[in-house]
Amino acid sequence: GSGPTALAEAVGAHPEALLDLLDADPGAQLVAVTRRTDCRPNKLTKGPTRCTRAARRTGLEHSTKHRDDVITDSRQAPLLSEARAAYVRKMAAERIQRAWRAYYVYCRENADWMTATWMCATMIQAKWRSYRVRRRRRDWAATTVQRRMR
């Protein structure tokens, strides 16, 4: 089952035994070497770390079991996914239609207000543009006067 293994139970009961095993591991007795890609001369690689050795020793390796189960399940259930996709499409279409109808009703109810708003916006834009043109002319004239006075 999914309970702890015998090794995990033994390590839980006597953790010092695991540390003794790790310290006695012949793979840990590698000679210190510098890496060619490491430009720092004082950094040495002395083989695998104690944590890595503990993980390897206790069987705590990376597992892809759950990922593989998900992939297998997704391959075995295409019929369910087709039915679900059809349901999702139907619900999406209904939501879109509901939203469109509500927007259409809103536009009909507020048509007068929206038209007045558009007209006001057009008038404001026209005023701003004429002001901007006049302002540019005045700024240019002021710049010319200042240039000639210097």
VOPAGU-2260 file (C-alpha; in pm, 1 decimal, decimal comma):
REM VOPAGU-2260
SITE   aa  ch    i         X         Y         Z
SITE  GLY   A    0       0,0       0,0       0,0
SITE  SER   A    1      95,7     360,6      47,6
SITE  GLY   A    2     230,1     317,9     401,8
SITE  PRO   A    3     594,2     355,1     498,4
SITE  THR   A    4     835,3      89,0     380,3
SITE  ALA   A    5    1030,6    -132,5     616,0
SITE  LEU   A    6    1343,9      70,9     546,7
SITE  ALA   A    7    1162,0     396,7     624,1
SITE  GLU   A    8    1031,8     253,0     951,3
SITE  ALA   A    9    1382,2     134,9    1044,7
SITE  VAL   A   10    1527,9     477,2     966,1
SITE  GLY   A   11    1254,7     641,6    1173,7
SITE  ALA   A   12    1333,6     416,0    1468,5
SITE  HIS   A   13    1714,7     446,0    1444,2
SITE  PRO   A   14    1819,8     757,1    1248,8
SITE  GLU   A   15    2176,0     735,3    1376,3
SITE  ALA   A   16    2215,3     403,1    1194,2
SITE  LEU   A   17    2141,4     574,3     862,6
SITE  LEU   A   18    2402,4     839,8     935,6
SITE  ASP   A   19    2658,3     568,7    1008,7
SITE  LEU   A   20    2570,9     398,8     679,8
SITE  LEU   A   21    2605,4     725,0     490,3
SITE  ASP   A   22    2939,4     807,5     645,6
SITE  ALA   A   23    3065,7     458,9     561,0
SITE  ASP   A   24    2939,7     484,5     200,1
SITE  PRO   A   25    3235,9     421,6     -34,5
SITE  GLY   A   26    3081,9     650,9    -297,4
SITE  ALA   A   27    3125,9     943,1     -61,7
SITE  GLN   A   28    3503,1     903,9     -41,9
SITE  LEU   A   29    3570,8    1072,4    -374,7
SITE  VAL   A   30    3874,7    1294,3    -408,2
SITE  ALA   A   31    3801,7    1666,7    -406,6
SITE  VAL   A   32    3816,9    1803,4    -759,3
SITE  THR   A   33    3749,0    2144,8    -903,1
SITE  ARG   A   34    3506,9    2178,0   -1189,4
SITE  ARG   A   35    3637,9    2312,6   -1516,6
SITE  THR   A   36    3338,0    2542,1   -1557,7
SITE  ASP   A   37    3372,8    2688,2   -1208,0
SITE  CYS   A   38    3599,7    2992,6   -1204,5
SITE  ARG   A   39    3616,2    3003,3    -823,9
SITE  PRO   A   40    3938,3    2826,1    -716,5
SITE  ASN   A   41    3828,0    2769,9    -357,1
SITE  LYS   A   42    3509,9    2579,0    -449,4
SITE  LEU   A   43    3561,1    2204,9    -456,2
SITE  THR   A   44    3318,2    1928,1    -548,1
SITE  LYS   A   45    3358,8    1635,4    -312,7
SITE  GLY   A   46    3110,7    1396,1    -469,1
SITE  PRO   A   47    2745,6    1362,4    -376,9
SITE  THR   A   48    2617,2    1546,2     -72,8
SITE  ARG   A   49    2503,8    1369,5     240,2
SITE  CYS   A   50    2142,3    1455,7     161,4
SITE  THR   A   51    2172,3    1307,0    -186,6
SITE  ARG   A   52    2327,3     990,1     -47,9
SITE  ALA   A   53    2048,0     963,2     212,1
SITE  ALA   A   54    1781,1    1003,0     -53,8
SITE  ARG   A   55    1943,5     740,4    -273,9
SITE  ARG   A   56    1996,7     502,2      17,2
SITE  THR   A   57    1638,8     522,9     147,5
SITE  GLY   A   58    1479,7     494,9    -195,4
SITE  LEU   A   59    1346,4     850,7    -202,8
SITE  GLU   A   60    1411,5     887,5    -573,3
SITE  HIS   A   61    1194,1    1092,0    -805,3
SITE  SER   A   62     880,6     903,1    -901,8
SITE  THR   A   63     672,7     955,0   -1215,1
SITE  LYS   A   64     396,4     716,1   -1107,7
SITE  HIS   A   65     128,1     981,0   -1060,1
SITE  ARG   A   66     215,4    1156,6   -1384,2
SITE  ASP   A   67     198,1     825,5   -1569,9
SITE  ASP   A   68    -139,4     748,7   -1408,6
SITE  VAL   A   69    -278,3    1082,6   -1525,6
SITE  ILE   A   70    -155,0    1023,7   -1880,5
SITE  THR   A   71    -304,5     673,0   -1883,6
SITE  ASP   A   72    -638,4     797,6   -1751,9
SITE  SER   A   73    -650,1    1075,9   -2009,4
SITE  ARG   A   74    -593,0     823,0   -2288,9
SITE  GLN   A   75    -858,5     585,6   -2157,2
SITE  ALA   A   76   -1136,8     841,4   -2121,6
SITE  PRO   A   77   -1182,3    1008,9   -2463,0
SITE  LEU   A   78   -1555,8     930,7   -2471,7
SITE  LEU   A   79   -1615,2    1103,5   -2140,7
SITE  SER   A   80   -1411,6    1401,7   -2250,9
SITE  GLU   A   81   -1613,9    1431,3   -2575,2
SITE  ALA   A   82   -1941,1    1434,1   -2382,1
SITE  ARG   A   83   -1798,3    1684,9   -2137,7
SITE  ALA   A   84   -1669,4    1903,2   -2421,2
SITE  ALA   A   85   -2015,2    1904,6   -2582,2
SITE  TYR   A   86   -2170,5    2004,4   -2249,5
SITE  VAL   A   87   -1914,6    2280,4   -2199,0
SITE  ARG   A   88   -1977,4    2414,1   -2551,6
SITE  LYS   A   89   -2354,1    2414,2   -2492,2
SITE  MET   A   90   -2320,0    2597,9   -2160,2
SITE  ALA   A   91   -2079,9    2851,4   -2314,0
SITE  ALA   A   92   -2321,5    2920,3   -2599,9
SITE  GLU   A   93   -2606,6    2971,8   -2353,6
SITE  ARG   A   94   -2401,3    3214,3   -2146,0
SITE  ILE   A   95   -2297,2    3412,0   -2452,6
SITE  GLN   A   96   -2658,1    3431,9   -2572,8
SITE  ARG   A   97   -2777,0    3540,9   -2228,0
SITE  ALA   A   98   -2512,9    3813,7   -2210,4
SITE  TRP   A   99   -2589,2    3934,6   -2564,9
SITE  ARG   A  100   -2963,4    3951,4   -2500,4
SITE  ALA   A  101   -2910,5    4142,3   -2176,0
SITE  TYR   A  102   -2679,6    4388,7   -2355,0
SITE  TYR   A  103   -2932,0    4434,7   -2636,9
SITE  VAL   A  104   -3211,0    4510,0   -2387,5
SITE  TYR   A  105   -2980,9    4756,1   -2205,2
SITE  CYS   A  106   -2902,0    4935,7   -2531,3
SITE  ARG   A  107   -3271,1    4964,1   -2623,5
SITE  GLU   A  108   -3366,9    5094,6   -2279,8
SITE  ASN   A  109   -3086,1    5352,0   -2269,3
SITE  ALA   A  110   -3073,1    5451,3   -2637,2
SITE  ASP   A  111   -3164,9    5816,7   -2570,9
SITE  TRP   A  112   -2904,6    5857,3   -2299,2
SITE  MET   A  113   -2635,2    5687,9   -2512,2
SITE  THR   A  114   -2712,6    5912,7   -2811,2
SITE  ALA   A  115   -2692,3    6224,0   -2594,0
SITE  THR   A  116   -2362,2    6102,8   -2449,4
SITE  TRP   A  117   -2215,5    6047,0   -2797,3
SITE  MET   A  118   -2326,0    6392,9   -2908,5
SITE  CYS   A  119   -2172,7    6553,2   -2599,5
SITE  ALA   A  120   -1848,6    6363,0   -2653,3
SITE  THR   A  121   -1833,8    6485,4   -3014,0
SITE  MET   A  122   -1889,2    6845,5   -2902,8
SITE  ILE   A  123   -1619,1    6818,3   -2634,3
SITE  GLN   A  124   -1373,6    6676,7   -2888,8
SITE  ALA   A  125   -1446,5    6961,1   -3132,5
SITE  LYS   A  126   -1392,5    7223,0   -2859,8
SITE  TRP   A  127   -1066,2    7059,3   -2752,8
SITE  ARG   A  128    -934,0    7042,2   -3109,5
SITE  SER   A  129   -1011,4    7407,0   -3181,1
SITE  TYR   A  130    -852,5    7510,1   -2849,0
SITE  ARG   A  131    -545,9    7302,8   -2929,6
SITE  VAL   A  132    -504,5    7464,8   -3271,7
SITE  ARG   A  133    -538,8    7814,4   -3123,6
SITE  ARG   A  134    -297,1    7727,1   -2844,3
SITE  ARG   A  135     -37,3    7599,1   -3090,8
SITE  ARG   A  136     -54,1    7923,0   -3287,4
SITE  ARG   A  137     -16,1    8131,4   -2971,1
SITE  ASP   A  138     273,5    7917,7   -2844,6
SITE  TRP   A  139     447,4    7950,5   -3181,2
SITE  ALA   A  140     395,4    8328,0   -3178,2
SITE  ALA   A  141     531,2    8355,7   -2821,3
SITE  THR   A  142     836,4    8150,4   -2918,6
SITE  THR   A  143     898,1    8376,6   -3218,3
SITE  VAL   A  144     874,7    8692,4   -3003,0
SITE  GLN   A  145    1114,5    8546,2   -2744,0
SITE  ARG   A  146    1359,9    8439,8   -3013,1
SITE  ARG   A  147    1366,0    8789,0   -3167,0
SITE  MET   A  148    1402,9    8961,4   -2831,6
SITE  ARG   A  149    1717,4    8766,9   -2742,8
